[in-house]
Amino acid sequence: MEILKWLATQSSLVFLFVAVALGYFAGKLKIGNFVLGGIAGTLIMGVILGQVGVTIDSAVKDIFFALFIYAVGYQGGPQFFRALSLKSLNQLLSAAVMCLLGLFTVLAFAWGFGLDRGTAAGLAAGGLTQSAIIGTAGETIQKLSISADLKQVMETNIAVGYAVCYIFGSIGPIIMVTWFFPTVMRWDIRKEALKLAEKMSGGAAELEPGQFNAARRIDTRFFQLNAGSNWLGKSAQDLDNSIDDAALEAVLRSGSEIHLDDAAFQEGDVIALTGLVSALDSQAAQLGVETEAPDGYRLVLENRHIVLTNPDYAGNRLKGIHDHTKSNALRDVFVTGVNRMGRELPLLPDLEIHKGDELQLTGSPRDLNKVQKSLGYPISSAAVTDFIFFGMGMTLGLLTGLIEFRIGGVPVSVGSGGGCLLSGLLFGWLRSTHPRYAALPTGAVNFLRDFGLAVFVGVVGISAGPQVLSTLQQQGMSIFLFGIGVTLIPQFIGFFFSYYVLRIQNPIEALACVAGGRSANPAFAALLGKAQNATPVVTFTVTYAVANVLLTLWGPLIVGLVSTNPAQ
């Protein structure tokens, strides 16, 4: 213990990184289907290590929280603003109602049982599993006209409330989404997911686990034209235009590649076709004998990720994008993947494409170059952060956080966290609409988001460590029971409101609204496991983007609306 105390005075940051490492290790351990997660694990490990009496400059916490919340806003910006459209109005309202119910439930427990502001904020952060509330509420508490000791007590209570309520806050939505609601409504999640996938695919049946559609795989094959081929004497352009779902990549004559416009086909020419396996199989008999590529010959194709920015295609179905890539000179490119907010969407014809979605296209570099000009901009592995706009975004966010207003005489502001969230939303949207500006690569965004939050909660846990045990002994069980109420009540009311009032009655969409409106990633993962396909992703991304913003802003509101505890 003496060695640890000495180390705490010499290099306190060692404890921070140990808390992150041990927290993420503990967060990966499974108990049944439950996984604690790295963030909650880091907070708990921080509390344990904090018993030594470690002091870390609060500026470290503030900086990393600002980086985390800016990254959250930046990543969700395109989807958040898209959710404000009339097309997504019912899902937007579902998420907003769920968040408001969470706020009202927290306030009801706080007012009814005389909870202090810190405890109420911790109850919200853990019961609603929104870690960002720790930061936005903590910033507001620091601006209160109370003693420094009382501020420290409240911040400790935030950490205690979060730690006590987080576990059931994560488990509760899993129970409700995968068991309670499906049981009450008599839904079979897997069957409903198959129905939705069939609807989105235009009537084609969804496959069972372990099966795959070989006819939709992309392949490249070589064929040698023989004397009986129907294509002798015809042009390469004739062949390319006549084959659906396949593209003529090259023509080789006497082992050398010739220009596609140069001459008509001759006996012995070797042609390279890329396309769906079904299309290649159907053409094999007419083309000639399938053969190997000539020795030393390389045919270069590329998988390219393109962010959709063209408003002419935003809101269209996936089949519309595919038809576009097949038209004229652009017909030789295939849509092989769609991602939204880092999540893979189902490749079904009726999938609606949004501005900011990442499309994976497969084809030759020359054809991809033509396609990307009309769809959006490519995501390059060599992309670098635009630090000019990054600096501007962080500056704008921190300045916005200085704006104050009063609720019941209490000075309230969104703080640097809320300001950076709003700024991130703005600059993320700017990037999706004007790709020349505000570049922040996906890897960089993920790092800022995950590491920023891990450092923040690690410092909170370490700072609160010495007071946590006494606070837990005084009110641990009551806070746990309040947390159960905060977790379950909004989901119960919100689900039936969405189903009967907003008419979100497709089972998969209704359940995804619950998970997204609660910002509940574990519940979403469990729903995906039950559905065994990606159909819940579409609805989840809309409601999740809205919930991330609203729940984060609840921190200052809770501090402003909760009355001061008589003991204070």
Residue, then its C-alpha position, 0 to 999 in steps of 0.5 A: m500500500e505504501i508503494l501505491k501511495w508513493l506512486a500516486t504522488q509521483s505519477s497519478l496517470v499510471f492509475l488512470f491507464v491501469a483503470v482503463a486496461l483492467g476496466y476493458f478486461a473486466g468489461k469483456l467477461k460474460i455472465g450468461n448473455f450479459v457483458l458489463g462493457g468497458i466503460a462501466g468496467t473502467l468506472i468500477m476499476g477507477v473507484i477501486l484504485g481510487q481508494v489509494g487516494v489518487t489525485i488527477d487534474s480535473a482538466v484531464k477529465d474535461i478535455f477528454f469528455a469534450l473530445f468524446i462528445y464532439a465525436v459522438g455528435y460528428q458521427g451521428g450528425p448526418q443521421f440526426f438531421r435526416a431524422l428531423s424529416l417528415k419521412s422519419l417523423n414517427q420514429l423521431l417522436s418515438a425516440a423523443v417520447m422515450c427520452l422525455l419519459g426517462l427524464f420525467t421518471v428520474l425527476a419523479f423519483a428525485w422529487g418524491f424521495g428527496l434525492d440530491r442533484g448528484t444522485a438524481a443525475g447518477l440515477a439518470a446516467g445509470g438507469l438510462t445507460q447514458s454515460a454522457i450525463i455524468g459529464t454534462a451534469g457534473e459541469t453544471i454542478q461545478k457552476l452552482s453557488i455552493s461549497a466546494d465540499l458539497k460539489q465534491v459530494m454531488e459528483t461522488n453521488i453521480a458516480v455512485g448512482y451510475a455504478v449502482c444503476y448501470i448493470f440493470g440499466s443494461i440488462g433491463p432493455i434486453i429483457m424487455v426487447t427480447w422477452f417481455f414485449p414479444t411475449v405480451m404481443r405474441w411475436d416470434i422475433r425471428k419470423e417477423a424479421l424474416k417477413l420484414a426482410e422478405k418485404m424489403s427484398g420484393g418478395a424473395a424469402e430470407l435465408e436461414p442461418g448458415q445458408f447463403n445466396a450463391a447467386r448474389r456473389i460477385d465473381t470474375r471468370f475468363f472465357q475463350l470464344n470458340a468457333g460456335s460462339n454467338w459473339l464472333g464478329k460482334s463488338a465488346q460493347d454489344l456484349d457488355n450491353s446485353i448481359d445483365d448483372a455482369a460486366l466485360e472487364a477485358v479482352l485478351r488476344s494472343g495473350s495481350e489485352i486489346h482496347l475494348d473499342d478496337a475490333a470485333f471478337q475473333e475466335g480464340d479471344v479470351i474475355a474477362l467477365t465480372g458479375l453475379v454468379s447467376a449471370l455468369d453461369s447463364q452466359a457460359a454456354q454462349l460464350g465458349v469454354e471457361t479457361e484460366a487467366p493467362d500466365g502473368y496477367r493481372l485484372v485489378l478490381e477494387n472495393r471502394h467505400i463511397v459516402l452518399t452526398n448527392p441529394d438526388y439519390a438520398g431517400n431512394r431505394l437501394k435498387g434505385i442506386h443499383d439501377h444507376t450504377k448499371s446505366n450507360a458507362l456506369r453499369d459495370v459497378f456492383v453495390t456490395g455493402v451499405n453501412r450507416m453509423g458504423r453498422e451494416l445494413p441489409l442488402l435488400p432492394d427496398l432498403e432506403i438509402h440516406k445521405g451520409d450512408e457508406l456504400q461499398l461498390t465493387g468494380s474496376p477503378r475506371d468505372l468506380n471513378k465515374v460512379q463516385k462523381s455522381l454519388g458522393y466522395p470516397i473514403s480513403s485509407a489515407a484520409v487525414t483529419d482536417f485539423i482546421f475544421f476540427g479546431m473550429g468545431m471544438t472552439l465553437g462547442l466550448l464557446t456554446g457551452l458558456i451560454e447560461f440561462r436560469i431554471g428556478g434561480v439555478p444557473v444552467s448551461v449545456g456546458s462544454g459537453g453539450g456545446c461540443l455535442l451540438s458543434g459535432l452534429l453541425f460539423g458532421w452534417l457539414r462533412s456529409t453535405h460538403p465532403r471537401y470540408a471537416a474531414l475526420p476519418t472513421g478510425a479517428v472518430n471511433f478513437l476519440r469517442d471510445f478513448g475519450l469516454a474511457v479516460f473521462v469515467g476513469v478519472v471520475g471513478i478515481s476521484a470519487g473512490p474514497q467516498v464511494l463506499s460510505t455512500l453505497q452503505q447509506q443508500g445503495m439498495s434504494i438507489f438500485l430500486f429507483g434505477i430499476g424503475v427508471t429503466l423499466i417505466p419509460q420503456f413500458i409506456g414508450f413502447f405502447f405509445s409508439y405502437y398504438v398512437l404513433r402506429i409503429q406496428n411492425p414488430i421489428e421496427a417497434l422493438a428497435c425503437v425501444a432499443g434506439g430510444r433508450s440508447a441501449n446498445p446491449a439490447f440492440a445486440a440482443l435483438l440482432g441475435k434474435a432476428q438473425n439478420a440486419t433488419p433492426v438496424v435501419t430503425f435503430t440508427v434513427t432513434y439512436a441518433v436522436a436519443n444520444v442527443l436528448l439524453t446527453l442534454w438531460g444532465p443540466l436539466i436534471v441539476g436545474l430542476v431537482s430541488t436542493n436536498p434539505a441536508q444541503 
